Amino acid sequence: MPAAMTYVLHYAPDNASLIVRLALDHAALPFEARLVDRAALAQASEAYRALNPNGLIPTLETPQGVLFETGAVLLWLADTHGGLGPAPDDVRRGNWLKWLFFTANTLHPGLRMMFYPEKYTGDDRRDQARLRRHLHTQITANLHALDAAAADWRLDTPTVLDFYIAGCLRWCAVYPDDADRSWFDLTTYPALHAICLHLETLPACAALQRAEGLGDTPFTAPRAPTPPQGSAT
């Protein structure tokens, strides 16, 4: 793709789009960020669903077409531009891929269920609480698995997998805003904690903090966002 070609990232603050934003900025890829106003339910609008029929965030417009699903967007960017993950002929590719898909298919969906239990249990608060307790156990196990395997999937430089995991870790500490978060302690996962500390030193992270109001320590000591525009929920 010509260097001058600009992507269009449809985003909402502190949504999964932040992971794609990190990747784009880290790779110095030009892009236009277009707000999806969640407060106005813009993600459910006819115009947005014409791009992403699932009504989820993020969506990335590219010269090759529209992309959605966070894991797919990240893998496409890594393969298209290089430097964001091991190349297809890299011997480390297999281990990296399996943990990228684990994050996309297991960890991230578990978080979504924890944030929106009513979508899976109905309105009974007791059922919601039971589901959340189960998910706390499941997500904790998932994070321990990622932490223990870090030597298999970490490269010398950050990849889209680092960005993806850091986003998930942030959300464990911030959402939902009325929930008990005593089950989560980032320092319990030393390899993941080290990744978050390093990411916070990157220029791409500084750009993310400014764009989405995430504060000075968005991954190691996160707080609720105060975005300049839009809302996280």
C-alpha positions as CSV (number, residue, x, y, z in Angstrom):
1,M,0.0,0.0,0.0
2,P,1.4,3.5,-0.8
3,A,2.7,5.3,2.2
4,A,0.5,8.2,1.6
5,M,-2.7,6.1,1.7
6,T,-4.7,6.8,4.9
7,Y,-6.7,4.3,6.8
8,V,-10.0,5.2,8.5
9,L,-10.4,3.9,12.0
10,H,-13.9,4.0,13.4
11,Y,-13.4,4.1,17.1
12,A,-14.9,4.9,20.5
13,P,-12.8,5.9,23.5
14,D,-11.5,3.0,25.5
15,N,-13.1,0.4,23.2
16,A,-11.2,-2.3,21.4
17,S,-10.3,0.3,18.8
18,L,-7.6,1.6,21.1
19,I,-5.6,-1.6,20.3
20,V,-5.8,-0.9,16.6
21,R,-4.9,2.8,17.2
22,L,-1.8,1.6,19.1
23,A,-0.8,-0.6,16.2
24,L,-1.3,2.1,13.6
25,D,0.6,4.7,15.6
26,H,3.4,2.4,16.5
27,A,3.9,1.5,12.8
28,A,3.7,5.2,11.8
29,L,0.8,4.4,9.5
30,P,-1.4,7.4,8.5
31,F,-5.0,7.1,9.6
32,E,-8.1,9.2,10.2
33,A,-9.9,8.5,13.4
34,R,-13.7,8.8,13.1
35,L,-15.7,8.8,16.3
36,V,-18.5,6.3,16.7
37,D,-20.8,8.0,19.2
38,R,-21.9,5.2,21.6
39,A,-24.0,7.6,23.6
40,A,-26.1,8.1,20.6
41,L,-26.0,4.4,19.7
42,A,-24.2,5.3,16.4
43,Q,-22.8,1.7,16.3
44,A,-26.3,0.5,15.6
45,S,-27.0,3.0,12.9
46,E,-27.7,2.0,9.3
47,A,-24.7,3.9,8.1
48,Y,-22.3,2.1,10.6
49,R,-23.9,-1.3,10.0
50,A,-23.2,-0.8,6.3
51,L,-19.6,-1.0,7.2
52,N,-19.8,-3.5,10.1
53,P,-23.0,-5.5,10.1
54,N,-22.3,-6.7,13.6
55,G,-22.4,-3.1,15.0
56,L,-19.2,-3.6,16.9
57,I,-16.1,-1.4,17.3
58,P,-13.5,-1.2,15.8
59,T,-13.9,-1.0,12.0
60,L,-11.0,-0.2,9.8
61,E,-11.4,1.0,6.2
62,T,-8.5,0.1,4.0
63,P,-7.8,0.3,0.2
64,Q,-8.5,-3.5,0.1
65,G,-11.9,-3.2,1.8
66,V,-13.5,-2.8,5.2
67,L,-12.1,-4.9,8.1
68,F,-13.7,-5.7,11.5
69,E,-13.0,-8.1,14.4
70,T,-10.1,-6.9,16.4
71,G,-7.9,-10.0,15.9
72,A,-8.4,-10.0,12.2
73,V,-7.6,-6.3,11.9
74,L,-4.4,-6.7,13.9
75,L,-3.2,-9.8,12.0
76,W,-3.9,-8.1,8.7
77,L,-1.9,-5.0,9.7
78,A,1.0,-7.2,10.9
79,D,1.1,-9.2,7.7
80,T,0.5,-6.2,5.4
81,H,3.2,-3.9,6.9
82,G,5.6,-6.1,8.9
83,G,7.1,-5.1,12.2
84,L,4.0,-5.7,14.2
85,G,4.4,-9.5,14.5
86,P,6.5,-12.4,13.2
87,A,6.5,-12.8,9.4
88,P,4.8,-15.9,8.0
89,D,8.2,-17.6,7.5
90,D,9.5,-16.8,11.0
91,V,9.9,-19.9,13.2
92,R,8.2,-18.0,16.1
93,R,5.1,-17.4,14.0
94,G,3.1,-20.5,15.2
95,N,3.5,-19.9,18.9
96,W,2.7,-16.2,18.4
97,L,-0.4,-17.0,16.3
98,K,-1.9,-19.4,18.8
99,W,-1.7,-16.9,21.6
100,L,-3.1,-14.1,19.4
101,F,-6.1,-16.3,18.6
102,F,-6.4,-17.3,22.2
103,T,-6.6,-13.7,23.2
104,A,-9.2,-12.9,20.4
105,N,-11.3,-16.1,20.8
106,T,-11.1,-16.8,24.6
107,L,-9.9,-13.9,26.7
108,H,-11.6,-11.0,24.9
109,P,-15.1,-12.7,24.7
110,G,-14.9,-13.6,28.4
111,L,-14.4,-9.9,29.2
112,R,-17.3,-8.9,27.0
113,M,-19.5,-11.4,28.9
114,M,-18.3,-9.9,32.2
115,F,-19.0,-6.4,31.1
116,Y,-22.5,-7.2,29.8
117,P,-23.8,-10.2,31.7
118,E,-27.4,-9.2,31.1
119,K,-26.9,-10.1,27.4
120,Y,-26.2,-13.7,28.4
121,T,-28.3,-14.2,31.6
122,G,-31.2,-11.9,31.3
123,D,-32.2,-9.3,34.0
124,D,-31.8,-11.5,37.1
125,R,-29.0,-9.9,39.1
126,R,-28.2,-13.1,40.9
127,D,-27.6,-14.8,37.6
128,Q,-25.5,-12.0,36.5
129,A,-23.4,-12.1,39.7
130,R,-22.9,-15.9,39.3
131,L,-21.8,-15.4,35.8
132,R,-19.3,-12.7,36.8
133,R,-17.8,-14.9,39.5
134,H,-17.4,-17.7,37.1
135,L,-15.7,-15.4,34.6
136,H,-13.4,-14.0,37.2
137,T,-12.0,-17.5,37.7
138,Q,-11.9,-18.2,34.0
139,I,-10.2,-14.9,33.1
140,T,-7.7,-15.3,35.9
141,A,-6.7,-18.7,34.5
142,N,-6.4,-17.3,31.0
143,L,-4.1,-14.5,32.2
144,H,-1.9,-17.0,34.1
145,A,-1.7,-19.0,30.9
146,L,-0.6,-16.0,28.9
147,D,1.9,-15.0,31.5
148,A,3.5,-18.4,31.8
149,A,3.8,-18.7,28.0
150,A,5.2,-15.2,27.5
151,A,8.6,-16.5,26.5
152,D,7.0,-18.4,23.6
153,W,5.2,-15.4,22.1
154,R,7.0,-12.3,23.1
155,L,9.4,-10.8,20.6
156,D,12.2,-8.3,21.1
157,T,9.9,-5.4,20.0
158,P,6.2,-4.9,20.8
159,T,3.7,-6.7,18.5
160,V,-0.1,-6.4,18.1
161,L,-0.4,-9.2,20.6
162,D,1.2,-7.1,23.3
163,F,-1.2,-4.3,22.5
164,Y,-4.2,-6.6,22.5
165,I,-3.3,-8.1,25.9
166,A,-2.6,-4.7,27.4
167,G,-6.0,-3.5,26.4
168,C,-7.7,-6.5,28.0
169,L,-5.7,-6.0,31.2
170,R,-6.7,-2.4,31.4
171,W,-10.4,-3.3,31.1
172,C,-10.1,-5.9,33.9
173,A,-9.1,-3.0,36.2
174,V,-11.7,-0.4,35.0
175,Y,-14.9,-2.1,34.0
176,P,-17.7,-2.5,34.9
177,D,-17.5,0.6,37.1
178,D,-19.8,-0.7,39.8
179,A,-18.1,-4.1,40.1
180,D,-15.8,-5.6,42.7
181,R,-12.4,-5.8,41.2
182,S,-10.5,-7.4,44.1
183,W,-10.1,-10.5,42.0
184,F,-7.7,-8.7,39.6
185,D,-4.1,-7.7,40.4
186,L,-1.8,-7.0,37.5
187,T,1.3,-7.6,39.5
188,T,0.2,-11.2,39.9
189,Y,1.3,-11.6,36.2
190,P,5.0,-10.5,36.1
191,A,5.5,-11.0,32.4
192,L,2.3,-9.2,31.5
193,H,3.1,-6.4,34.0
194,A,6.5,-5.9,32.4
195,I,4.8,-5.6,29.0
196,C,2.5,-3.0,30.2
197,L,5.3,-1.0,31.8
198,H,7.2,-1.0,28.5
199,L,4.2,-0.1,26.4
200,E,3.6,3.0,28.6
201,T,7.1,4.3,27.4
202,L,6.1,4.2,23.7
203,P,5.2,7.3,21.7
204,A,2.2,5.4,20.4
205,C,0.9,5.1,24.0
206,A,1.4,8.8,24.6
207,A,-0.6,9.5,21.5
208,L,-3.4,7.1,22.7
209,Q,-3.5,8.8,26.1
210,R,-4.0,12.2,24.5
211,A,-6.6,11.0,22.0
212,E,-8.7,9.0,24.4
213,G,-8.1,10.6,27.8
214,L,-6.6,7.5,29.4
215,G,-4.3,9.1,31.9
216,D,-0.5,8.7,32.4
217,T,-0.6,5.0,33.3
218,P,-3.3,3.5,31.1
219,F,-2.2,-0.1,31.6
220,T,-0.4,-0.4,34.9
221,A,-2.7,1.8,37.0
222,P,-5.7,2.6,34.8
223,R,-8.5,4.9,35.7
224,A,-11.8,5.6,34.0
225,P,-11.3,7.6,30.7
226,T,-12.0,11.3,30.3
227,P,-12.0,11.5,26.5
228,P,-12.0,14.8,24.7
229,Q,-15.0,13.6,22.7
230,G,-17.3,10.6,22.8
231,S,-17.8,8.1,25.5
232,A,-16.6,4.6,26.3
233,T,-20.0,3.1,26.9
